[in-house]
Amino acid sequence: MNEMKQMLEAFRTSGGAKKPLALQVQVSWAPTIDEARMAAWHEWRNAAVKPDLLAELKTPAEFDAASREVTLEEIDNFIPLITRGTELFDLVEECAACGFEEVYIHNVSRDQHGFMRFVAEQMFRPELRNG
């Protein structure tokens, strides 16, 4: 998050002082960490590709080739793996502490219905919001 804070400070001092800040965060949710890791690796390992290279990729095959060497264990460095509501809540709080007014969550796993049930059951619990 230090890098994020530095980027935000540069934005603020370079003309963005009064502009609102929004962030989209990719996460991989699943009931277990192994399932979340596998979903992130299978669906979104392009997150490990360097940004300057991403701009040059034109086809799904090029994306696959650029991320072919990413291991399951490496994906943990690029996509937060979520299995509990407290993990997601803490991630959103961390982003808000950097200065983002809006945080959008993008679940990269294919189980979108499961993720929505998870959010409904885990994220709206009063004990999460009250400290």
N, CA, C and O atoms as CSV, one atom per row, in Angstrom:
chain,resi,resn,atom,element,x,y,z
A,1,MET,N,N,0.811,-1.205,0.000
A,1,MET,CA,C,0.000,0.000,0.000
A,1,MET,C,C,0.854,1.269,0.000
A,1,MET,O,O,0.352,2.342,-0.334
A,2,ASN,N,N,2.104,1.170,0.359
A,2,ASN,CA,C,2.977,2.344,0.309
A,2,ASN,C,C,3.073,2.896,-1.111
A,2,ASN,O,O,3.019,4.107,-1.323
A,3,GLU,N,N,3.214,2.000,-2.073
A,3,GLU,CA,C,3.284,2.417,-3.476
A,3,GLU,C,C,1.995,3.120,-3.884
A,3,GLU,O,O,2.026,4.116,-4.608
A,4,MET,N,N,0.866,2.599,-3.419
A,4,MET,CA,C,-0.433,3.204,-3.724
A,4,MET,C,C,-0.507,4.615,-3.130
A,4,MET,O,O,-0.966,5.546,-3.791
A,5,LYS,N,N,-0.062,4.767,-1.906
A,5,LYS,CA,C,-0.089,6.080,-1.263
A,5,LYS,C,C,0.799,7.075,-2.018
A,5,LYS,O,O,0.447,8.246,-2.155
A,6,GLN,N,N,1.945,6.607,-2.503
A,6,GLN,CA,C,2.838,7.478,-3.269
A,6,GLN,C,C,2.182,7.907,-4.582
A,6,GLN,O,O,2.293,9.068,-4.976
A,7,MET,N,N,1.510,6.994,-5.254
A,7,MET,CA,C,0.816,7.343,-6.499
A,7,MET,C,C,-0.292,8.358,-6.233
A,7,MET,O,O,-0.467,9.310,-6.994
A,8,LEU,N,N,-1.027,8.151,-5.163
A,8,LEU,CA,C,-2.110,9.073,-4.832
A,8,LEU,C,C,-1.575,10.455,-4.491
A,8,LEU,O,O,-2.162,11.465,-4.878
A,9,GLU,N,N,-0.484,10.500,-3.781
A,9,GLU,CA,C,0.119,11.788,-3.445
A,9,GLU,C,C,0.579,12.507,-4.711
A,9,GLU,O,O,0.382,13.715,-4.843
A,10,ALA,N,N,1.187,11.775,-5.639
A,10,ALA,CA,C,1.612,12.375,-6.908
A,10,ALA,C,C,0.400,12.884,-7.682
A,10,ALA,O,O,0.460,13.955,-8.287
A,11,PHE,N,N,-0.684,12.141,-7.671
A,11,PHE,CA,C,-1.911,12.564,-8.339
A,11,PHE,C,C,-2.452,13.840,-7.708
A,11,PHE,O,O,-2.805,14.791,-8.406
A,12,ARG,N,N,-2.511,13.850,-6.396
A,12,ARG,CA,C,-3.050,15.013,-5.677
A,12,ARG,C,C,-2.211,16.271,-5.921
A,12,ARG,O,O,-2.766,17.357,-6.094
A,13,THR,N,N,-0.906,16.139,-5.938
A,13,THR,CA,C,-0.038,17.309,-6.109
A,13,THR,C,C,0.129,17.727,-7.566
A,13,THR,O,O,0.711,18.774,-7.849
A,14,SER,N,N,-0.382,16.909,-8.498
A,14,SER,CA,C,-0.250,17.220,-9.920
A,14,SER,C,C,-1.579,17.590,-10.557
A,14,SER,O,O,-1.800,17.334,-11.741
A,15,GLY,N,N,-2.453,18.185,-9.779
A,15,GLY,CA,C,-3.713,18.664,-10.324
A,15,GLY,C,C,-4.937,17.888,-9.892
A,15,GLY,O,O,-6.052,18.234,-10.282
A,16,GLY,N,N,-4.759,16.855,-9.101
A,16,GLY,CA,C,-5.903,16.051,-8.700
A,16,GLY,C,C,-6.386,16.332,-7.290
A,16,GLY,O,O,-7.111,15.525,-6.709
A,17,ALA,N,N,-5.994,17.463,-6.737
A,17,ALA,CA,C,-6.278,17.744,-5.325
A,17,ALA,C,C,-7.757,17.675,-4.961
A,17,ALA,O,O,-8.089,17.220,-3.866
A,18,LYS,N,N,-8.636,18.100,-5.822
A,18,LYS,CA,C,-10.063,18.133,-5.480
A,18,LYS,C,C,-10.881,17.091,-6.232
A,18,LYS,O,O,-12.111,17.100,-6.184
A,19,LYS,N,N,-10.198,16.208,-6.915
A,19,LYS,CA,C,-10.907,15.195,-7.698
A,19,LYS,C,C,-11.201,13.972,-6.835
A,19,LYS,O,O,-10.394,13.602,-5.983
A,20,PRO,N,N,-12.355,13.347,-7.054
A,20,PRO,CA,C,-12.682,12.147,-6.280
A,20,PRO,C,C,-11.814,10.968,-6.722
A,20,PRO,O,O,-11.358,10.901,-7.864
A,21,LEU,N,N,-11.601,10.058,-5.800
A,21,LEU,CA,C,-10.783,8.880,-6.090
A,21,LEU,C,C,-11.617,7.613,-5.964
A,21,LEU,O,O,-12.303,7.403,-4.964
A,22,ALA,N,N,-11.547,6.780,-6.984
A,22,ALA,CA,C,-12.224,5.483,-6.973
A,22,ALA,C,C,-11.202,4.415,-7.364
A,22,ALA,O,O,-10.269,4.677,-8.123
A,23,LEU,N,N,-11.393,3.226,-6.838
A,23,LEU,CA,C,-10.465,2.127,-7.097
A,23,LEU,C,C,-11.250,0.855,-7.347
A,23,LEU,O,O,-12.216,0.564,-6.643
A,24,GLN,N,N,-10.835,0.101,-8.348
A,24,GLN,CA,C,-11.379,-1.235,-8.556
A,24,GLN,C,C,-10.330,-2.235,-8.097
A,24,GLN,O,O,-9.181,-2.184,-8.537
A,25,VAL,N,N,-10.718,-3.132,-7.222
A,25,VAL,CA,C,-9.817,-4.136,-6.675
A,25,VAL,C,C,-10.265,-5.514,-7.157
A,25,VAL,O,O,-11.416,-5.908,-6.967
A,26,GLN,N,N,-9.343,-6.237,-7.781
A,26,GLN,CA,C,-9.629,-7.603,-8.178
A,26,GLN,C,C,-9.338,-8.508,-6.992
A,26,GLN,O,O,-8.269,-8.421,-6.389
A,27,VAL,N,N,-10.288,-9.377,-6.655
A,27,VAL,CA,C,-10.099,-10.384,-5.625
A,27,VAL,C,C,-10.532,-11.726,-6.201
A,27,VAL,O,O,-11.246,-11.790,-7.202
A,28,SER,N,N,-10.090,-12.784,-5.557
A,28,SER,CA,C,-10.577,-14.113,-5.918
A,28,SER,C,C,-11.194,-14.713,-4.672
A,28,SER,O,O,-10.499,-15.032,-3.707
A,29,TRP,N,N,-12.512,-14.863,-4.705
A,29,TRP,CA,C,-13.226,-15.452,-3.584
A,29,TRP,C,C,-13.536,-16.920,-3.865
A,29,TRP,O,O,-13.861,-17.302,-4.989
A,30,ALA,N,N,-13.427,-17.719,-2.826
A,30,ALA,CA,C,-13.870,-19.115,-2.847
A,30,ALA,C,C,-13.982,-19.577,-1.396
A,30,ALA,O,O,-13.453,-18.923,-0.498
A,31,PRO,N,N,-14.659,-20.684,-1.162
A,31,PRO,CA,C,-14.791,-21.184,0.204
A,31,PRO,C,C,-13.456,-21.568,0.853
A,31,PRO,O,O,-13.318,-21.496,2.074
A,32,THR,N,N,-12.469,-21.979,0.036
A,32,THR,CA,C,-11.150,-22.326,0.583
A,32,THR,C,C,-10.067,-21.527,-0.126
A,32,THR,O,O,-10.260,-21.062,-1.250
A,33,ILE,N,N,-8.942,-21.373,0.531
A,33,ILE,CA,C,-7.831,-20.620,-0.042
A,33,ILE,C,C,-7.298,-21.306,-1.302
A,33,ILE,O,O,-6.924,-20.635,-2.264
A,34,ASP,N,N,-7.263,-22.631,-1.298
A,34,ASP,CA,C,-6.785,-23.353,-2.486
A,34,ASP,C,C,-7.701,-23.126,-3.685
A,34,ASP,O,O,-7.226,-22.957,-4.808
A,35,GLU,N,N,-9.009,-23.121,-3.450
A,35,GLU,CA,C,-9.955,-22.854,-4.534
A,35,GLU,C,C,-9.833,-21.411,-5.019
A,35,GLU,O,O,-9.900,-21.152,-6.221
A,36,ALA,N,N,-9.655,-20.476,-4.096
A,36,ALA,CA,C,-9.491,-19.065,-4.479
A,36,ALA,C,C,-8.220,-18.874,-5.297
A,36,ALA,O,O,-8.210,-18.141,-6.286
A,37,ARG,N,N,-7.155,-19.536,-4.878
A,37,ARG,CA,C,-5.881,-19.441,-5.601
A,37,ARG,C,C,-6.022,-20.014,-7.015
A,37,ARG,O,O,-5.574,-19.407,-7.988
A,38,MET,N,N,-6.642,-21.173,-7.114
A,38,MET,CA,C,-6.814,-21.811,-8.429
A,38,MET,C,C,-7.681,-20.943,-9.342
A,38,MET,O,O,-7.385,-20.803,-10.529
A,39,ALA,N,N,-8.740,-20.366,-8.798
A,39,ALA,CA,C,-9.606,-19.497,-9.605
A,39,ALA,C,C,-8.834,-18.276,-10.088
A,39,ALA,O,O,-8.947,-17.892,-11.252
A,40,ALA,N,N,-8.046,-17.658,-9.198
A,40,ALA,CA,C,-7.266,-16.479,-9.580
A,40,ALA,C,C,-6.266,-16.836,-10.673
A,40,ALA,O,O,-6.116,-16.102,-11.650
A,41,TRP,N,N,-5.590,-17.957,-10.507
A,41,TRP,CA,C,-4.598,-18.375,-11.496
A,41,TRP,C,C,-5.258,-18.697,-12.824
A,41,TRP,O,O,-4.765,-18.306,-13.882
A,42,HIS,N,N,-6.361,-19.401,-12.770
A,42,HIS,CA,C,-7.030,-19.822,-14.004
A,42,HIS,C,C,-7.688,-18.653,-14.746
A,42,HIS,O,O,-7.625,-18.576,-15.973
A,43,GLU,N,N,-8.311,-17.755,-14.000
A,43,GLU,CA,C,-9.112,-16.694,-14.611
A,43,GLU,C,C,-8.395,-15.356,-14.770
A,43,GLU,O,O,-8.760,-14.573,-15.647
A,44,TRP,N,N,-7.379,-15.070,-13.941
A,44,TRP,CA,C,-6.879,-13.702,-13.912
A,44,TRP,C,C,-5.366,-13.619,-13.721
A,44,TRP,O,O,-4.875,-12.661,-13.125
A,45,ARG,N,N,-4.623,-14.603,-14.217
A,45,ARG,CA,C,-3.172,-14.542,-14.018
A,45,ARG,C,C,-2.521,-13.448,-14.850
A,45,ARG,O,O,-1.340,-13.146,-14.676
A,46,ASN,N,N,-3.287,-12.860,-15.748
A,46,ASN,CA,C,-2.749,-11.705,-16.491
A,46,ASN,C,C,-2.417,-10.559,-15.534
A,46,ASN,O,O,-1.718,-9.622,-15.922
A,47,ALA,N,N,-2.901,-10.615,-14.297
A,47,ALA,CA,C,-2.553,-9.587,-13.309
A,47,ALA,C,C,-1.055,-9.583,-13.015
A,47,ALA,O,O,-0.521,-8.588,-12.524
A,48,ALA,N,N,-0.383,-10.679,-13.311
A,48,ALA,CA,C,1.055,-10.774,-13.062
A,48,ALA,C,C,1.891,-10.219,-14.216
A,48,ALA,O,O,3.108,-10.082,-14.093
A,49,VAL,N,N,1.248,-9.905,-15.322
A,49,VAL,CA,C,1.964,-9.381,-16.489
A,49,VAL,C,C,2.262,-7.895,-16.267
A,49,VAL,O,O,1.406,-7.146,-15.795
A,50,LYS,N,N,3.463,-7.486,-16.606
A,50,LYS,CA,C,3.865,-6.087,-16.418
A,50,LYS,C,C,2.961,-5.159,-17.232
A,50,LYS,O,O,2.636,-5.455,-18.382
A,51,PRO,N,N,2.555,-4.032,-16.628
A,51,PRO,CA,C,1.611,-3.126,-17.291
A,51,PRO,C,C,2.046,-2.663,-18.678
A,51,PRO,O,O,1.209,-2.541,-19.572
A,52,ASP,N,N,3.327,-2.404,-18.875
A,52,ASP,CA,C,3.764,-1.928,-20.194
A,52,ASP,C,C,3.594,-3.012,-21.267
A,52,ASP,O,O,3.370,-2.693,-22.435
A,53,LEU,N,N,3.698,-4.275,-20.885
A,53,LEU,CA,C,3.478,-5.365,-21.830
A,53,LEU,C,C,1.987,-5.566,-22.098
A,53,LEU,O,O,1.595,-5.882,-23.221
A,54,LEU,N,N,1.153,-5.384,-21.067
A,54,LEU,CA,C,-0.293,-5.561,-21.238
A,54,LEU,C,C,-0.844,-4.708,-22.374
A,54,LEU,O,O,-1.719,-5.146,-23.121
A,55,ALA,N,N,-0.334,-3.503,-22.496
A,55,ALA,CA,C,-0.825,-2.591,-23.521
A,55,ALA,C,C,-0.546,-3.103,-24.934
A,55,ALA,O,O,-1.195,-2.676,-25.889
A,56,GLU,N,N,0.407,-4.006,-25.066
A,56,GLU,CA,C,0.786,-4.507,-26.384
A,56,GLU,C,C,0.059,-5.793,-26.772
A,56,GLU,O,O,0.081,-6.183,-27.940
A,57,LEU,N,N,-0.583,-6.456,-25.813
A,57,LEU,CA,C,-1.228,-7.739,-26.089
A,57,LEU,C,C,-2.565,-7.527,-26.790
A,57,LEU,O,O,-3.363,-6.685,-26.380
A,58,LYS,N,N,-2.803,-8.301,-27.855
A,58,LYS,CA,C,-3.997,-8.072,-28.666
A,58,LYS,C,C,-4.982,-9.232,-28.662
A,58,LYS,O,O,-6.166,-9.027,-28.933
A,59,THR,N,N,-4.531,-10.432,-28.366
A,59,THR,CA,C,-5.412,-11.596,-28.463
A,59,THR,C,C,-5.360,-12.415,-27.174
A,59,THR,O,O,-4.410,-12.301,-26.399
A,60,PRO,N,N,-6.378,-13.238,-26.949
A,60,PRO,CA,C,-6.328,-14.131,-25.785
A,60,PRO,C,C,-5.077,-15.022,-25.794
A,60,PRO,O,O,-4.502,-15.297,-24.741
A,61,ALA,N,N,-4.668,-15.459,-26.953
A,61,ALA,CA,C,-3.471,-16.301,-27.048
A,61,ALA,C,C,-2.231,-15.535,-26.577
A,61,ALA,O,O,-1.361,-16.109,-25.922
A,62,GLU,N,N,-2.147,-14.255,-26.904
A,62,GLU,CA,C,-1.014,-13.444,-26.447
A,62,GLU,C,C,-1.048,-13.260,-24.926
A,62,GLU,O,O,-0.003,-13.287,-24.277
A,63,PHE,N,N,-2.241,-13.072,-24.358
A,63,PHE,CA,C,-2.366,-12.986,-22.902
A,63,PHE,C,C,-1.922,-14.293,-22.253
A,63,PHE,O,O,-1.189,-14.283,-21.263
A,64,ASP,N,N,-2.368,-15.418,-22.812
A,64,ASP,CA,C,-1.976,-16.724,-22.276
A,64,ASP,C,C,-0.466,-16.908,-22.340
A,64,ASP,O,O,0.150,-17.373,-21.381
A,65,ALA,N,N,0.125,-16.544,-23.465
A,65,ALA,CA,C,1.573,-16.699,-23.618
A,65,ALA,C,C,2.326,-15.810,-22.628
A,65,ALA,O,O,3.333,-16.232,-22.061
A,66,ALA,N,N,1.848,-14.593,-22.419
A,66,ALA,CA,C,2.535,-13.662,-21.523
A,66,ALA,C,C,2.462,-14.094,-20.062
A,66,ALA,O,O,3.321,-13.723,-19.261
A,67,SER,N,N,1.447,-14.871,-19.713
A,67,SER,CA,C,1.279,-15.287,-18.318
A,67,SER,C,C,1.530,-16.779,-18.106
A,67,SER,O,O,1.246,-17.307,-17.031
A,68,ARG,N,N,2.052,-17.450,-19.103
A,68,ARG,CA,C,2.254,-18.903,-19.050
A,68,ARG,C,C,3.139,-19.343,-17.893
A,68,ARG,O,O,2.899,-20.402,-17.314
A,69,GLU,N,N,4.141,-18.573,-17.544
A,69,GLU,CA,C,5.110,-18.980,-16.520
A,69,GLU,C,C,4.681,-18.639,-15.092
A,69,GLU,O,O,5.382,-18.986,-14.141
A,70,VAL,N,N,3.554,-17.973,-14.930
A,70,VAL,CA,C,3.080,-17.612,-13.589
A,70,VAL,C,C,2.642,-18.884,-12.868
A,70,VAL,O,O,1.837,-19.656,-13.389
A,71,THR,N,N,3.178,-19.095,-11.663
A,71,THR,CA,C,2.822,-20.284,-10.894
A,71,THR,C,C,1.627,-20.002,-9.995
A,71,THR,O,O,1.266,-18.849,-9.758
A,72,LEU,N,N,1.030,-21.059,-9.507
A,72,LEU,CA,C,-0.084,-20.915,-8.561
A,72,LEU,C,C,0.329,-20.073,-7.356
A,72,LEU,O,O,-0.419,-19.195,-6.927
A,73,GLU,N,N,1.497,-20.332,-6.819
A,73,GLU,CA,C,1.959,-19.621,-5.635
A,73,GLU,C,C,2.213,-18.137,-5.919
A,73,GLU,O,O,1.997,-17.296,-5.046
A,74,GLU,N,N,2.659,-17.819,-7.103
A,74,GLU,CA,C,2.942,-16.426,-7.458
A,74,GLU,C,C,1.680,-15.578,-7.544
A,74,GLU,O,O,1.734,-14.368,-7.320
A,75,ILE,N,N,0.555,-16.191,-7.863
A,75,ILE,CA,C,-0.678,-15.416,-8.038
A,75,ILE,C,C,-1.072,-14.717,-6.743
A,75,ILE,O,O,-1.745,-13.687,-6.777
A,76,ASP,N,N,-0.658,-15.270,-5.595
A,76,ASP,CA,C,-0.946,-14.655,-4.294
A,76,ASP,C,C,-0.390,-13.230,-4.199
A,76,ASP,O,O,-0.912,-12.406,-3.449
A,77,ASN,N,N,0.663,-12.947,-4.958
A,77,ASN,CA,C,1.290,-11.619,-4.926
A,77,ASN,C,C,0.513,-10.580,-5.732
A,77,ASN,O,O,0.789,-9.385,-5.630
A,78,PHE,N,N,-0.452,-11.024,-6.527
A,78,PHE,CA,C,-1.128,-10.115,-7.442
A,78,PHE,C,C,-2.630,-9.990,-7.212
A,78,PHE,O,O,-3.226,-8.958,-7.519
A,79,ILE,N,N,-3.233,-11.032,-6.676
A,79,ILE,CA,C,-4.683,-11.043,-6.462
A,79,ILE,C,C,-4.950,-11.429,-5.003
A,79,ILE,O,O,-4.530,-12.502,-4.570
A,80,PRO,N,N,-5.634,-10.581,-4.247
A,80,PRO,CA,C,-6.004,-10.987,-2.880
A,80,PRO,C,C,-6.940,-12.191,-2.927
A,80,PRO,O,O,-7.922,-12.206,-3.669
A,81,LEU,N,N,-6.617,-13.188,-2.128
A,81,LEU,CA,C,-7.434,-14.398,-2.033
A,81,LEU,C,C,-8.335,-14.245,-0.817
A,81,LEU,O,O,-7.854,-14.032,0.296
A,82,ILE,N,N,-9.632,-14.352,-1.029
A,82,ILE,CA,C,-10.617,-14.055,0.007
A,82,ILE,C,C,-11.439,-15.308,0.325
A,82,ILE,O,O,-11.986,-15.953,-0.569
A,83,THR,N,N,-11.511,-15.634,1.612
A,83,THR,CA,C,-12.364,-16.741,2.058
A,83,THR,C,C,-13.268,-16.327,3.219
A,83,THR,O,O,-14.217,-17.037,3.551
A,84,ARG,N,N,-12.974,-15.177,3.836
A,84,ARG,CA,C,-13.764,-14.717,4.992
A,84,ARG,C,C,-14.133,-13.252,4.798
A,84,ARG,O,O,-13.409,-12.489,4.158
A,85,GLY,N,N,-15.265,-12.880,5.360
A,85,GLY,CA,C,-15.735,-11.502,5.263
A,85,GLY,C,C,-14.760,-10.506,5.853
A,85,GLY,O,O,-14.615,-9.401,5.331
A,86,THR,N,N,-14.086,-10.876,6.934
A,86,THR,CA,C,-13.145,-9.948,7.565
A,86,THR,C,C,-11.998,-9.612,6.621
A,86,THR,O,O,-11.494,-8.490,6.645
A,87,GLU,N,N,-11.574,-10.565,5.786
A,87,GLU,CA,C,-10.489,-10.304,4.839
A,87,GLU,C,C,-10.904,-9.254,3.811
A,87,GLU,O,O,-10.138,-8.341,3.502
A,88,LEU,N,N,-12.100,-9.389,3.294
A,88,LEU,CA,C,-12.586,-8.435,2.307
A,88,LEU,C,C,-12.830,-7.073,2.943
A,88,LEU,O,O,-12.484,-6.039,2.372
A,89,PHE,N,N,-13.419,-7.081,4.111
A,89,PHE,CA,C,-13.677,-5.825,4.822
A,89,PHE,C,C,-12.359,-5.100,5.110
A,89,PHE,O,O,-12.263,-3.890,4.904
A,90,ASP,N,N,-11.340,-5.830,5.586
A,90,ASP,CA,C,-10.039,-5.219,5.878
A,90,ASP,C,C,-9.398,-4.650,4.614
A,90,ASP,O,O,-8.776,-3.589,4.660
A,91,LEU,N,N,-9.545,-5.341,3.495
A,91,LEU,CA,C,-8.997,-4.861,2.228
A,91,LEU,C,C,-9.656,-3.546,1.819
A,91,LEU,O,O,-8.971,-2.611,1.404
A,92,VAL,N,N,-10.967,-3.471,1.933
A,92,VAL,CA,C,-11.683,-2.242,1.597
A,92,VAL,C,C,-11.267,-1.116,2.541
A,92,VAL,O,O,-11.065,0.016,2.103
A,93,GLU,N,N,-11.141,-1.415,3.819
A,93,GLU,CA,C,-10.705,-0.414,4.794
A,93,GLU,C,C,-9.298,0.099,4.487
A,93,GLU,O,O,-9.027,1.292,4.623
A,94,GLU,N,N,-8.415,-0.791,4.079
A,94,GLU,CA,C,-7.047,-0.416,3.726
A,94,GLU,C,C,-7.044,0.527,2.516
A,94,GLU,O,O,-6.289,1.499,2.483
A,95,CYS,N,N,-7.876,0.241,1.543
A,95,CYS,CA,C,-7.984,1.103,0.360
A,95,CYS,C,C,-8.549,2.469,0.751
A,95,CYS,O,O,-8.073,3.501,0.278
A,96,ALA,N,N,-9.559,2.470,1.609
A,96,ALA,CA,C,-10.152,3.731,2.067
A,96,ALA,C,C,-9.130,4.548,2.842
A,96,ALA,O,O,-9.108,5.773,2.729
A,97,ALA,N,N,-8.283,3.888,3.627
A,97,ALA,CA,C,-7.257,4.587,4.400
A,97,ALA,C,C,-6.228,5.260,3.489
A,97,ALA,O,O,-5.575,6.221,3.895
A,98,CYS,N,N,-6.086,4.763,2.274
A,98,CYS,CA,C,-5.175,5.392,1.307
A,98,CYS,C,C,-5.782,6.665,0.728
A,98,CYS,O,O,-5.062,7.498,0.178
A,99,GLY,N,N,-7.101,6.824,0.846
A,99,GLY,CA,C,-7.742,8.023,0.340
A,99,GLY,C,C,-8.825,7.790,-0.697
A,99,GLY,O,O,-9.383,8.752,-1.225
A,100,PHE,N,N,-9.135,6.545,-1.001
A,100,PHE,CA,C,-10.179,6.271,-1.988
A,100,PHE,C,C,-11.555,6.452,-1.368
A,100,PHE,O,O,-11.853,5.900,-0.308
A,101,GLU,N,N,-12.390,7.235,-2.043
A,101,GLU,CA,C,-13.759,7.446,-1.573
A,101,GLU,C,C,-14.670,6.296,-1.987
A,101,GLU,O,O,-15.649,5.999,-1.302
A,102,GLU,N,N,-14.353,5.657,-3.092
A,102,GLU,CA,C,-15.141,4.544,-3.603
A,102,GLU,C,C,-14.203,3.386,-3.898
A,102,GLU,O,O,-13.133,3.573,-4.477
A,103,VAL,N,N,-14.614,2.179,-3.491
A,103,VAL,CA,C,-13.841,0.971,-3.758
A,103,VAL,C,C,-14.792,-0.040,-4.383
A,103,VAL,O,O,-15.781,-0.444,-3.771
A,104,TYR,N,N,-14.482,-0.439,-5.599
A,104,TYR,CA,C,-15.289,-1.413,-6.325
A,104,TYR,C,C,-14.578,-2.764,-6.280
A,104,TYR,O,O,-13.384,-2.858,-6.565
A,105,ILE,N,N,-15.312,-3.787,-5.927
A,105,ILE,CA,C,-14.749,-5.130,-5.820
A,105,ILE,C,C,-15.102,-5.923,-7.075
A,105,ILE,O,O,-16.267,-6.020,-7.460
A,106,HIS,N,N,-14.068,-6.487,-7.704
A,106,HIS,CA,C,-14.247,-7.346,-8.873
A,106,HIS,C,C,-13.777,-8.742,-8.494
A,106,HIS,O,O,-12.579,-8.988,-8.348
A,107,ASN,N,N,-14.728,-9.648,-8.337
A,107,ASN,CA,C,-14.391,-11.042,-8.043
A,107,ASN,C,C,-14.032,-11.734,-9.348
A,107,ASN,O,O,-14.847,-11.784,-10.269
A,108,VAL,N,N,-12.816,-12.268,-9.434
A,108,VAL,CA,C,-12.369,-12.873,-10.685
A,108,VAL,C,C,-12.737,-14.347,-10.808
A,108,VAL,O,O,-12.593,-14.927,-11.885
A,109,SER,N,N,-13.210,-14.966,-9.721
A,109,SER,CA,C,-13.617,-16.373,-9.842
A,109,SER,C,C,-14.943,-16.452,-10.600
A,109,SER,O,O,-15.678,-15.468,-10.684
A,110,ARG,N,N,-15.233,-17.599,-11.135
A,110,ARG,CA,C,-16.460,-17.758,-11.923
A,110,ARG,C,C,-17.702,-17.918,-11.060
A,110,ARG,O,O,-18.818,-17.785,-11.562
A,111,ASP,N,N,-17.533,-18.201,-9.777
A,111,ASP,CA,C,-18.683,-18.435,-8.907
A,111,ASP,C,C,-19.248,-17.102,-8.408
A,111,ASP,O,O,-19.104,-16.754,-7.236
A,112,GLN,N,N,-19.884,-16.375,-9.304
A,112,GLN,CA,C,-20.431,-15.060,-8.947
A,112,GLN,C,C,-21.626,-15.183,-7.999
A,112,GLN,O,O,-21.794,-14.352,-7.106
A,113,HIS,N,N,-22.448,-16.201,-8.186
A,113,HIS,CA,C,-23.590,-16.386,-7.281
A,113,HIS,C,C,-23.099,-16.692,-5.868
A,113,HIS,O,O,-23.627,-16.157,-4.893
A,114,GLY,N,N,-22.096,-17.547,-5.761
A,114,GLY,CA,C,-21.513,-17.852,-4.451
A,114,GLY,C,C,-20.914,-16.618,-3.813
A,114,GLY,O,O,-21.047,-16.407,-2.607
A,115,PHE,N,N,-20.249,-15.796,-4.625
A,115,PHE,CA,C,-19.652,-14.566,-4.095
A,115,PHE,C,C,-20.728,-13.615,-3.586
A,115,PHE,O,O,-20.560,-12.998,-2.534
A,116,MET,N,N,-21.817,-13.492,-4.309
A,116,MET,CA,C,-22.895,-12.601,-3.862
A,116,MET,C,C,-23.524,-13.114,-2.569
A,116,MET,O,O,-23.856,-12.319,-1.689
A,117,ARG,N,N,-23.692,-14.427,-2.442
A,117,ARG,CA,C,-24.191,-14.999,-1.180
A,117,ARG,C,C,-23.210,-14.716,-0.049
A,117,ARG,O,O,-23.612,-14.345,1.054
A,118,PHE,N,N,-21.924,-14.894,-0.330
A,118,PHE,CA,C,-20.870,-14.618,0.639
A,118,PHE,C,C,-20.938,-13.165,1.110
A,118,PHE,O,O,-20.901,-12.901,2.312
A,119,VAL,N,N,-21.038,-12.232,0.177
A,119,VAL,CA,C,-21.115,-10.814,0.536
A,119,VAL,C,C,-22.354,-10.552,1.388
A,119,VAL,O,O,-22.270,-9.873,2.411
A,120,ALA,N,N,-23.483,-11.077,0.979
A,120,ALA,CA,C,-24.724,-10.859,1.734
A,120,ALA,C,C,-24.613,-11.417,3.151
A,120,ALA,O,O,-25.068,-10.788,4.106
A,121,GLU,N,N,-24.013,-12.588,3.285
A,121,GLU,CA,C,-23.922,-13.230,4.597
A,121,GLU,C,C,-22.788,-12.682,5.452
A,121,GLU,O,O,-22.946,-12.541,6.665
A,122,GLN,N,N,-21.658,-12.373,4.849
A,122,GLN,CA,C,-20.463,-12.019,5.607
A,122,GLN,C,C,-20.229,-10.512,5.759
A,122,GLN,O,O,-19.756,-10.061,6.802
A,123,MET,N,N,-20.551,-9.748,4.742
A,123,MET,CA,C,-20.179,-8.331,4.755
A,123,MET,C,C,-21.193,-7.442,5.454
A,123,MET,O,O,-20.875,-6.306,5.809
A,124,PHE,N,N,-22.378,-7.926,5.654
A,124,PHE,CA,C,-23.390,-7.092,6.282
A,124,PHE,C,C,-23.616,-7.474,7.737
A,124,PHE,O,O,-24.649,-7.147,8.321
A,125,ARG,N,N,-22.652,-8.162,8.314
A,125,ARG,CA,C,-22.735,-8.518,9.723
A,125,ARG,C,C,-22.372,-7.308,10.562
A,125,ARG,O,O,-21.348,-6.677,10.299
A,126,PRO,N,N,-23.165,-6.961,11.554
A,126,PRO,CA,C,-22.929,-5.752,12.361
A,126,PRO,C,C,-21.563,-5.717,13.025
A,126,PRO,O,O,-20.978,-4.641,13.151
A,127,GLU,N,N,-21.034,-6.855,13.452
A,127,GLU,CA,C,-19.742,-6.851,14.139
A,127,GLU,C,C,-18.596,-6.423,13.231
A,127,GLU,O,O,-17.576,-5.944,13.726
A,128,LEU,N,N,-18.735,-6.583,11.914
A,128,LEU,CA,C,-17.696,-6.119,10.996
A,128,LEU,C,C,-17.689,-4.603,10.903
A,128,LEU,O,O,-16.627,-3.985,10.829
A,129,ARG,N,N,-18.855,-4.012,10.907
A,129,ARG,CA,C,-18.952,-2.553,10.755
A,129,ARG,C,C,-18.667,-1.810,12.059
A,129,ARG,O,O,-18.325,-0.627,12.036
A,130,ASN,N,N,-18.805,-2.484,13.175
A,130,ASN,CA,C,-18.651,-1.802,14.461
A,130,ASN,C,C,-17.298,-2.044,15.089
A,130,ASN,O,O,-17.138,-1.827,16.290
A,131,GLY,N,N,-16.348,-2.472,14.345
A,131,GLY,CA,C,-15.016,-2.582,14.884
A,131,GLY,C,C,-14.577,-3.961,15.098
A,131,GLY,O,O,-13.457,-4.188,15.555
